[in-house]
Every structure is written in structure tokens, then in C-alpha cells.
Amino acid sequence: MNKIVLVTTKGCEGCNIMNNSIKQALKCTSKKIEYVVKDVTELTKEEKTKIKASDFPTTVFYRNGRITRKQIGTMPYIVVVRWIDIDFK
């Protein structure tokens, strides 16, 4: 299963920008991808250990349950489209 998780924190404008970039990128692809937005306080202890989010927003790509990409900060949607093409072949 292909999945994108956006880890956010309260009051983060960059998190809102990245959320919009990911949503727009998903509209540009026909690939089946689950998209989840989680506040850092919603992460389980296991997820926190695995993701190691040090700043926000943190975007994590999973392919078949394994992390294939972890990015910190905001990016334009076209960059996210390229990540989708690379990581979810």
C-alpha cells in the first residue's frame, strides 16, 4: 500500500502550505495513494521512533509499509508530483 503521512503541529503555517501542495499533487496522479495528516501529538511511540520528526511539516512516504522518503519543510506541488513518480513506480 502506498501512503503519504504529513506530520504537523498546531499553528504551523508551513504545515498548511504543505497539506495544500500534497492535495494538489494527488489530483495530478492516477496512482492509488492513501493520504493521512497527523498532528505530532497523535503519533504513537512506535511512529515517533520510526519517523524521528525533528521539525514541521515532516512528509513521510511509505511503500509497502517501508519508509521510502522523509522530507522536512514545504515544497511546491510539482516537487511532490515528482516524488510520487519516483517513490511509487
C-alpha positions in Angstrom: 0.0 0.0 0.0 1.3 3.4 -1.0 0.8 6.0 1.7 1.8 9.6 2.4 1.8 10.9 6.0 2.1 14.6 6.8 3.2 15.2 10.4 2.1 18.7 11.5 2.0 20.8 14.7 -0.6 23.3 15.9 -0.3 26.8 14.4 2.1 25.8 11.7 1.5 27.8 8.5 4.1 25.7 6.6 2.1 22.6 7.5 -1.0 24.2 5.9 1.0 25.0 2.8 2.4 21.5 2.5 -1.0 20.0 3.1 -2.3 22.0 0.1 0.7 21.0 -2.0 0.2 17.3 -1.3 -3.6 17.5 -2.1 -2.9 19.3 -5.4 -0.2 16.8 -6.3 -2.6 13.9 -5.6 -5.1 15.4 -8.0 -2.3 15.2 -10.7 -1.7 11.5 -10.4 -3.8 8.4 -11.1 -1.9 6.3 -8.6 -3.7 4.9 -5.6 -2.2 6.6 -2.6 -3.6 6.9 0.9 -3.0 10.4 2.4 -3.0 11.0 6.2 -2.4 14.2 8.1 -1.4 13.6 11.7 -0.6 16.1 14.5 2.6 15.2 16.2 0.6 14.6 19.4 -1.4 11.9 17.6 1.7 9.8 16.8 2.2 6.5 18.7 5.5 5.9 20.4 6.5 3.5 17.7 5.7 6.1 14.9 7.7 8.8 16.7 10.7 6.4 16.9 10.4 5.4 13.3 9.7 8.9 11.8 12.0 10.9 14.1 10.3 14.1 13.1 12.6 17.0 14.2 10.8 19.9 12.6 7.5 20.5 10.9 6.0 19.8 8.5 7.5 16.4 8.0 6.3 14.4 5.0 6.8 10.7 5.0 6.3 8.4 2.0 5.6 4.7 2.7 5.7 1.9 0.0 4.6 -1.5 1.2 4.9 -0.4 4.9 8.5 0.9 4.5 9.6 4.5 4.5 10.9 5.5 1.1 11.2 9.2 1.7 11.2 11.7 4.6 11.2 15.4 3.9 11.1 18.3 6.2 9.6 21.7 5.2 7.4 22.9 2.4 7.7 22.2 -1.3 5.6 23.2 -4.3 3.1 20.7 -5.5 5.2 19.9 -8.7 8.0 18.6 -6.5 5.6 16.4 -4.6 4.3 15.1 -8.0 7.9 14.2 -8.9 8.4 12.4 -5.5 5.2 10.4 -6.2 6.6 9.4 -9.7 9.9 8.3 -8.2 8.8 6.6 -5.0 5.5 5.0 -6.2 6.6 3.5 -9.6 
